[in-house]
Amino acid sequence: MVFTLIWLRPDYNAGKKGKILRKSSSHEQSSSCVFPPAGWHELPEEVLEMILGKLPRDDKSHYLKCRCVNSTWKRAVDGILERTLVSTWGKWEPAETLVENTLEPFPFMSIVSAGAGTDLNFLFCPVGIMNWVGNPFPTSSLTICNKSLWKNYMMRHRENWMKIDKFFAEFGSCLTSLVLQDVTVSISKLKLILEKTVNLKALILKKVSFEKTDKQSLSSPVVFSSKLAHFRADQLCNPEAVQWLVNTFGHQLKTLEVRGHTLQPFQLPNNVQNQKRAAAAENGDKTRPGYQDLKQFKIFSPTKSFLQLTHTFPLHCLSISHIRRSQHINLKDLIDFIDKFSDSLLFLHLDINFVHELDMKVRPTDNPRSLSKLCKFDVRYQKTSEALLLIKSLFLPKFPNLKCLRFLFRYDKSIDYHGNFDDIKKSLCKFIEVEKFGEICPKLENVYVDRFQSPVLRANKNA
């Protein structure tokens, strides 16, 4: 464990802010009255947070050890962990891989599985949690998963089992973020969890299964007092349940990430829903229409009906990846969908193989709509002349104020992956130099190929 020591004046006290001195020479240290504090416990929390904040963010074990020093250290570490976890929710990361050096919501608590089952009925809780008053977690976050524990150990310590209903009744209000991973849950139990987590702001579902016999309850409308603003679900979650969650919380979501589902989250489900909204408006209900708060949206494998947008909203960041050929989505469908956000979009991420995933025969016939606020554009690197012409003729002219262009280096039949990696990198830099994207977008400052920044364009801009 490595600490960064900050020297303070000897008259520094918790009630009065002193001056933090930088490391000086040996002569300065001998001549000035600068001494280390009498004890680490005397440091105020804001200074402790500054020191402990230098610990590696990708290893939470350091933080958990520091929590055991004393109550002051515990409060300082808890403050660091909570702010770090909350900050990741609003950070835009279009790539499919996890952001490096970030904390996953913890602690992890395992379910009590019966045999090979993953039903979310009982949790195996830490010792003493039954008598705890207030928040028992090091953060306001929790991951519930089918974590492998020694079965005999769990059976011998039944006193640590806690029904999921009782657990969330006791501690649900302490949570601001929750992850359900590799578990099976009923819709009725999920509703109970959402009812008890009134302060919940973020929800992640990973490999979550839902009981098939409970699908009828998805049609019943439910109003929750939860403050949920960020929702993410992977491709292994039940699509009907994910659709129900999106419909329920869509009016207050700020971040939405759904993977591989045939969802229609921007559409009102049916005419009955439209009538209810109209009736609520006549009765003075000032609830904002759906998705008006959504700023960051990431969709994988959208359907053609999904792209038929019925109303717009001020989206800032949009990511679309992996369009299935079987959906028969053409180029016009894609561009018309993007144009719906022309007044607000700042970041566009298209991880799509245009030639193989889209119907290239149907193209926009109208004049291209300008996205004047867009400053960053990610697009799949494709060496075929047809794909390059498409990017240069249909997309780049729409972005007059584009500052950063990034080509995503993915597996593609048109790319030769054999040979030395340095040779591939050189060919990519030559590709950027030859194409001269700066002539199409005059405000372009940087061009990247995946994570390799091209020195060519930068040299031209500085010349």
C-alpha positions in Angstrom: 0.0 0.0 0.0 1.5 3.4 -1.0 0.6 6.7 0.5 1.4 10.2 -0.7 2.4 12.2 2.4 1.5 15.9 2.5 3.4 18.0 5.1 1.4 20.6 7.0 2.3 23.5 9.2 2.4 22.6 12.9 -0.4 25.0 13.8 -2.8 23.4 11.3 -6.1 22.4 12.9 -9.3 20.9 11.8 -11.3 24.0 12.3 -9.0 26.3 10.2 -7.6 25.6 6.8 -3.8 25.8 6.7 -1.5 26.0 3.8 -0.4 22.8 2.1 3.4 23.0 1.4 5.0 21.4 -1.6 8.2 19.3 -1.1 11.1 21.6 -0.7 14.9 21.3 -0.7 16.9 20.0 2.3 18.0 23.5 3.2 14.4 24.8 3.2 13.2 22.0 5.3 15.9 22.5 7.9 15.3 26.3 8.1 11.5 26.3 8.2 9.3 25.1 11.0 7.5 22.3 9.1 6.8 19.1 10.9 4.6 16.1 10.3 1.3 16.1 12.2 1.2 14.3 15.5 -1.1 11.6 14.2 -3.0 10.8 11.0 -6.2 10.8 12.9 -5.8 14.6 13.4 -6.0 15.4 9.7 -9.3 16.8 8.6 -11.4 14.7 6.3 -10.8 16.9 3.2 -7.1 16.4 3.5 -7.4 12.7 4.1 -9.6 12.4 1.0 -6.9 14.2 -1.0 -4.2 11.8 0.3 -6.2 8.6 0.1 -7.5 9.6 -3.4 -4.0 8.8 -4.7 -4.6 5.1 -4.2 -5.1 2.9 -7.3 -8.7 3.2 -8.4 -8.8 -0.2 -10.0 -8.1 -2.1 -6.7 -10.8 -1.5 -4.1 -8.9 -3.7 -1.5 -6.7 -0.7 -0.6 -9.7 1.4 0.2 -11.4 -1.3 2.3 -8.2 -1.7 4.4 -8.1 2.0 5.0 -11.7 2.0 6.2 -10.6 -0.1 9.2 -8.1 2.5 10.6 -10.6 4.6 12.5 -13.9 6.4 12.0 -12.3 9.5 10.4 -10.6 7.4 7.8 -13.8 5.4 7.2 -15.8 8.6 6.4 -13.0 9.9 4.1 -12.8 6.6 2.2 -16.6 6.3 1.9 -16.7 9.8 0.5 -14.1 8.9 -2.2 -15.8 5.6 -3.1 -19.2 7.2 -3.4 -18.1 10.1 -5.6 -16.0 7.8 -7.8 -18.9 5.4 -8.4 -21.5 8.1 -9.1 -19.1 9.9 -11.5 -18.9 6.8 -13.7 -22.6 6.9 -14.4 -22.5 10.2 -16.1 -19.3 9.5 -18.1 -19.9 8.7 -21.7 -18.0 5.7 -22.9 -19.2 4.4 -26.4 -16.9 1.4 -26.6 -18.3 -2.0 -25.7 -15.4 -2.8 -23.3 -15.5 -1.6 -19.7 -13.8 1.6 -18.8 -10.3 0.9 -17.4 -9.4 1.9 -13.9 -12.9 2.3 -12.6 -14.7 0.8 -9.7 -17.5 -1.6 -10.2 -20.4 -1.2 -7.8 -19.6 -3.1 -4.6 -19.8 -4.8 -2.2 -20.8 -8.2 -3.7 -23.4 -10.2 -1.9 -24.2 -13.7 -3.0 -27.6 -15.3 -3.2 -28.3 -18.6 -1.4 -28.7 -21.0 -4.3 -30.6 -24.2 -4.0 -28.5 -26.7 -5.9 -27.9 -25.3 -9.4 -30.7 -22.8 -9.1 -30.2 -19.0 -9.2 -33.5 -17.8 -7.8 -33.3 -14.5 -5.9 -34.9 -15.6 -2.6 -32.3 -15.4 0.1 -29.0 -13.4 0.5 -26.0 -14.6 2.4 -25.3 -11.5 4.5 -22.2 -10.5 6.5 -22.1 -11.2 10.2 -23.9 -8.6 12.3 -25.9 -7.0 9.5 -29.2 -8.0 11.1 -28.5 -5.6 14.0 -27.1 -2.8 11.9 -28.7 0.6 12.0 -28.3 2.8 8.9 -26.2 2.0 5.8 -24.1 -1.1 6.3 -22.3 -0.8 3.0 -19.0 1.0 2.3 -20.8 2.8 -0.5 -24.4 3.3 -1.4 -23.9 0.7 -4.1 -24.5 -3.1 -4.1 -24.0 -6.0 -6.5 -26.2 -9.1 -5.9 -24.9 -12.1 -7.8 -24.7 -15.9 -7.9 -21.2 -15.7 -6.5 -19.7 -19.1 -5.8 -19.3 -19.7 -2.1 -18.5 -22.9 -0.3 -21.9 -24.6 -0.1 -21.1 -26.4 3.2 -20.1 -23.1 4.8 -23.3 -21.5 3.7 -25.4 -24.4 5.1 -23.6 -24.2 8.4 -24.2 -20.5 8.8 -27.9 -20.3 8.2 -28.1 -17.4 10.7 -26.6 -15.2 8.0 -29.4 -15.9 5.5 -31.8 -13.1 5.0 -35.0 -13.1 2.8 -34.7 -10.7 -0.1 -38.0 -9.0 1.0 -36.7 -8.2 4.5 -33.2 -7.2 3.2 -34.6 -4.5 0.9 -37.2 -3.4 3.5 -34.3 -2.8 5.9 -31.6 -1.4 3.6 -33.2 -0.6 0.3 -33.4 3.1 1.0 -29.6 3.3 1.5 -28.8 2.3 -2.1 -28.2 4.7 -5.0 -27.0 2.0 -7.5 -27.8 -1.7 -7.8 -26.4 -4.5 -10.0 -28.3 -7.8 -10.4 -26.0 -10.4 -12.0 -26.5 -14.0 -13.0 -29.7 -14.4 -11.0 -33.4 -15.4 -11.6 -36.0 -13.1 -10.3 -39.8 -12.8 -10.6 -41.4 -9.6 -11.9 -43.3 -9.3 -8.6 -40.0 -9.4 -6.6 -38.4 -6.9 -9.0 -41.3 -4.6 -8.3 -40.8 -5.0 -4.6 -37.1 -4.1 -5.0 -37.9 -1.0 -6.9 -40.5 0.0 -4.4 -38.1 -0.2 -1.5 -35.1 1.5 -3.3 -36.6 5.0 -3.3 -33.2 6.6 -3.7 -32.0 4.4 -6.5 -30.4 6.3 -9.4 -28.7 3.5 -11.4 -29.7 -0.1 -12.2 -27.6 -2.7 -14.1 -29.0 -6.1 -15.2 -26.4 -8.7 -16.2 -27.5 -12.2 -17.3 -30.8 -11.8 -15.4 -33.5 -14.3 -16.1 -37.2 -13.7 -15.3 -39.8 -16.4 -14.4 -41.9 -17.2 -17.5 -45.1 -17.7 -15.5 -44.9 -14.1 -14.2 -45.0 -12.3 -17.6 -48.7 -11.3 -17.2 -47.7 -8.8 -14.4 -45.7 -6.9 -17.0 -48.9 -5.5 -18.5 -50.0 -3.9 -15.2 -48.9 -0.3 -14.9 -46.9 0.6 -11.8 -45.8 4.0 -10.5 -42.5 4.0 -8.5 -41.0 6.8 -6.4 -37.5 5.8 -7.4 -35.2 8.4 -8.8 -33.7 6.0 -11.4 -31.8 7.9 -14.1 -29.4 5.4 -15.5 -30.3 1.9 -16.8 -28.2 -0.8 -18.5 -29.1 -4.3 -19.5 -27.1 -6.9 -21.4 -28.2 -9.2 -24.2 -28.9 -12.1 -21.9 -31.7 -10.4 -20.0 -35.4 -11.1 -20.8 -36.4 -8.6 -23.5 -40.0 -8.3 -22.2 -38.8 -7.3 -18.7 -36.3 -4.9 -20.1 -39.0 -3.3 -22.3 -41.2 -3.0 -19.2 -38.4 -1.2 -17.3 -37.7 1.2 -20.2 -41.4 2.0 -20.5 -41.8 2.5 -16.8 -38.8 4.8 -16.2 -38.3 6.3 -19.7 -39.6 9.7 -18.7 -36.8 10.2 -16.1 -33.8 8.3 -17.7 -30.7 10.2 -18.5 -28.6 7.3 -19.6 -29.9 4.2 -21.4 -27.9 1.2 -22.7 -29.6 -1.8 -24.1 -27.8 -4.7 -25.9 -29.2 -6.9 -28.6 -32.9 -6.5 -27.9 -35.8 -5.9 -30.3 -37.0 -3.0 -28.2 -39.0 0.0 -29.2 -38.3 2.3 -26.3 -39.1 5.5 -28.1 -42.6 4.5 -29.0 -45.7 4.8 -26.9 -46.8 1.2 -26.4 -50.4 1.5 -27.7 -53.4 3.7 -28.2 -54.5 3.1 -24.6 -51.3 4.7 -23.4 -51.8 7.7 -25.6 -55.3 8.2 -24.2 -54.0 8.0 -20.7 -51.4 10.7 -21.4 -54.0 12.9 -23.0 -56.3 12.5 -20.0 -53.5 13.3 -17.6 -52.6 16.4 -19.5 -56.3 17.6 -19.4 -56.3 17.1 -15.6 -53.3 19.3 -15.2 -50.6 16.7 -15.1 -47.4 18.5 -16.0 -45.3 15.4 -16.4 -42.7 15.8 -19.2 -43.2 13.6 -22.2 -41.1 10.4 -22.5 -37.3 10.6 -22.8 -37.0 14.4 -22.6 -34.2 14.0 -20.0 -32.3 11.3 -21.9 -28.8 12.6 -22.9 -26.8 9.4 -23.5 -28.2 6.5 -25.4 -26.4 3.3 -26.6 -28.3 0.7 -28.6 -27.0 -2.7 -30.0 -28.8 -4.5 -32.9 -31.8 -2.1 -33.4 -34.8 -3.2 -35.4 -36.3 -1.3 -38.4 -39.3 -0.3 -36.3 -37.1 1.0 -33.6 -35.6 3.5 -36.0 -39.1 4.8 -36.9 -38.9 7.6 -34.3 -42.2 9.3 -33.4 -40.9 12.2 -31.4 -37.5 13.8 -30.7 -35.7 14.8 -27.6 -32.4 16.7 -26.8 -30.0 13.7 -27.0 -26.3 14.5 -26.6 -24.5 11.2 -27.2 -25.7 8.4 -29.5 -24.1 5.0 -30.1 -25.4 2.4 -32.6 -23.7 -0.9 -33.1 -24.1 -4.2 -34.9 -27.2 -3.9 -37.2 -28.5 -7.3 -38.3 -28.8 -7.9 -42.0 -32.1 -9.7 -41.3 -33.7 -6.5 -40.1 -33.6 -5.0 -43.7 -32.5 -1.6 -42.4 -31.4 0.7 -45.3 -29.1 3.7 -45.3 -32.0 6.1 -45.4 -33.5 4.6 -42.2 -30.2 5.2 -40.3 -29.6 8.7 -41.5 -33.2 9.8 -40.9 -32.9 8.5 -37.3 -29.7 10.4 -36.7 -31.2 13.6 -38.2 -33.9 13.6 -35.6 -31.3 14.8 -33.1 -29.6 17.4 -35.3 -30.3 20.2 -32.9 -28.6 18.7 -29.9 -26.2 15.8 -30.8 -22.6 16.3 -29.7 -21.1 12.8 -30.1 -22.0 10.1 -32.6 -20.6 6.6 -32.5 -21.4 4.2 -35.4 -19.8 0.7 -35.0 -21.5 -0.5 -38.2 -20.2 -2.3 -41.3 -22.2 -0.2 -43.9 -21.7 -2.6 -46.8 -22.5 -5.8 -45.1 -25.1 -4.7 -42.5 -27.2 -2.1 -44.4 -29.2 -2.1 -47.5 -27.2 0.3 -49.6 -29.7 0.6 -52.4 -32.1 2.9 -50.6 -30.3 6.3 -49.9 -31.5 9.7 -48.7 -32.8 11.8 -51.6 -33.3 15.1 -49.8 -30.6 17.6 -49.0 -28.5 16.5 -46.0 -29.4 18.0 -42.7 -26.5 19.7 -40.9 -25.6 18.6 -37.3 -23.9 21.9 -36.4 -23.2 20.9 -32.7 -21.6 17.6 -33.4 -17.9 17.7 -32.5 -16.9 14.0 -32.2 -17.6 11.2 -34.7 -16.7 7.5 -34.4 -17.1 5.3 -37.4 -16.0 1.7 -38.4 -12.8 1.6 -40.4 -13.5 0.0 -43.7 -11.1 -0.1 -46.6 -13.6 -0.7 -49.4 -14.0 2.3 -51.7 -17.8 2.1 -51.4 -17.7 2.5 -47.6 -15.1 5.3 -47.7 -17.1 7.2 -50.4 -20.2 6.9 -48.2 -18.5 8.3 -45.2 -17.0 11.2 -47.2 -20.1 12.1 -49.2 -23.0 11.5 -46.8 -21.7 11.8 -43.3 -18.8 14.2 -43.0 -20.5 17.0 -44.9 -23.2 16.9 -42.3 -20.7 17.9 -39.6 -19.3 21.4 -40.3 -17.9 21.8 -36.8 -16.4 18.4 -36.4 -13.2 18.4 -34.3 -12.4 14.8 -33.7 -12.8 11.8 -36.1 -12.0 8.3 -34.9 -12.0 5.2 -37.1 -12.8 2.0 -35.2 -10.4 -0.8 -36.0 -12.5 -3.9 -36.1 -12.3 -7.3 -37.8 -13.3 -6.9 -41.4 -12.8 -9.0 -44.5 -11.5 -5.9 -46.4 -8.5 -5.5 -44.0 -5.3 -7.6 -44.2 -4.4 -8.5 -40.6 -1.4 -10.6 -41.5 2.1 -9.2 -41.1 3.8 -6.9 -38.6 1.6 -4.8 -36.5 3.8 -1.7 -37.1 3.2 -2.1 -40.8 -0.5 -2.1 -40.2 -0.2 1.1 -38.2 1.9 2.7 -40.9 -0.8 1.8 -43.5 -3.5 3.3 -41.3 -1.5 6.6 -41.0 -1.1 6.6 -44.8 -4.8 6.0 -45.2 -5.5 9.2 -43.2 -3.0 11.2 -45.2 -4.3 10.2 -48.6 -8.0 10.7 -47.8 -7.5 14.3 -46.6 -10.5 14.4 -44.3 -9.5 17.9 -43.2 -10.5 19.3 -46.5 -14.1 18.2 -46.0 -14.3 19.3 -42.3 -12.2 22.5 -42.0 -12.4 22.6 -38.2 -11.1 19.0 -37.8 -8.2 18.9 -35.3 -7.5 15.2 -34.7 -8.0 11.9 -36.6 -7.6 8.6 -34.8 -7.6 5.0 -36.0 -9.0 3.2 -32.9 -6.4 4.2 -30.2 -3.6 5.3 -32.6 -3.5 9.0 -33.1 -2.4 10.0 -36.5 0.6 12.5 -36.5 -0.1 13.4 -40.1 -3.2 15.5 -39.7 -1.8 17.2 -36.6 1.3 18.2 -38.5 -0.8 19.7 -41.3 -2.9 21.7 -38.9 0.1 23.1 -37.1 1.9 24.0 -40.3 
